[in-house]
Amino acid sequence: MGAPARRGDPQRRMRPGGRSARVNEAVLAAVLDEIVESGYSKLSFERVAGRAGVHKATLYRRWANKEELVAEALLARSASAVPVPDTGSLREDLRRLAHAIVAHISSPSGQALLRTLVSDAGRDPEIAMAGRTFWSERFARAGAIVERGVARGELPPDTDAAFFIERLISPLFLRLLVTAEPIDTAYADRIVDALCPGSGAGPD
Amino acid sequence: MGAPARRGDPQRRMRPGGRSARVNEAVLAAVLDEIVESGYSKLSFERVAGRAGVHKATLYRRWANKEELVAEALLARSASAVPVPDTGSLREDLRRLAHAIVAHISSPSGQALLRTLVSDAGRDPEIAMAGRTFWSERFARAGAIVERGVARGELPPDTDAAFFIERLISPLFLRLLVTAEPIDTAYADRIVDALCPGSGAGPD
């Protein structure tokens, strides 16, 4: 509270309620809409400001560059679309997370965003870097599920949280992006069962 | 031998040696080069014939349409770049397969092809369908590794071969296409170890 707000300080930007928070929300939504419509290469502070109905200077005060803006927009979207659950049960947390991912990547907007990111990342190192920042933060947040499972004795102490989450979500992305096989919650549950052997098919 | 060769008959097309096989090889390589350079939407029998230095009529005699031609070109490439091993050991077969995939998707040509397929598949149902034909055939071939492991008692009898192969290769594709984390043989070995628990870190 006592420290002065700095540019790039999430506390300042994410303060709930008030005009500042509403501007933030509008800007971050505009970023993702622009990416899906026109791709990362055409994204600019000017276009985002125009779409969000705010002054360009407002964006420059809050975000240092496009990469930072995009990484934050992706984190905000995924935090609302795919929240990280904490039910007290590893299996239930994994199921809820996987089901939310299935719903998100099955939705037209989620799918369009993801496909654009993947396509653009192959061509543009800057968006690849923004994506990498985003994913490593997302994996750290989702990894909390695994760490809590380890703390409760549901997983061995040497479990690598990021590797565990990779094995949870990668089959879903393989089907979405590569093999075009169907993705549903039953498939998500099979992945969870394969990762939590011995705990049966039902909830804990 | 007695049956007449039909259009679309792989026996006739894949006959080793001779002019027919050389034409086949040139055409299939030209298909993939065209896709990487210009994308699936611009692919035509005319362009492929020009690049391969054969008559367009030759292509029409051998392939019914673009989808069939592309699926066969992908299968031929993957059969040579990522052969399905049969060493007598599940773990060793999985390691060799995973290492070959790492080498292939780390190579500029393999990566360019894969990225183009993924990008195009998001936009074009026809290439998505060709990709689906290709992947389901690839998974069936790689699944033989799992089936032999089941037959040798290295895996439970109810093991789903395709699902097993999905869990083997999906973390590699996640890193390549989505998270941009590094991909190497050590990572491939970790995936194999996670899928073959209890058999130790060394070869069988």
Interface residues (C-beta under 8 A of the other chain):
Chain A: R115 V118 S119 A121 G122 A128 G131 R132 W135 S136 F139 F163 E166 R167 I169 S170 P171 F173 L174 R175 L177 V178 T179 A180 E181 R190 I191 A194
Chain B: R115 V118 S119 A121 G122 A128 G131 R132 W135 S136 F139 F163 E166 R167 I169 S170 P171 F173 L174 R175 L177 V178 T179 A180 E181 R190 I191 A194
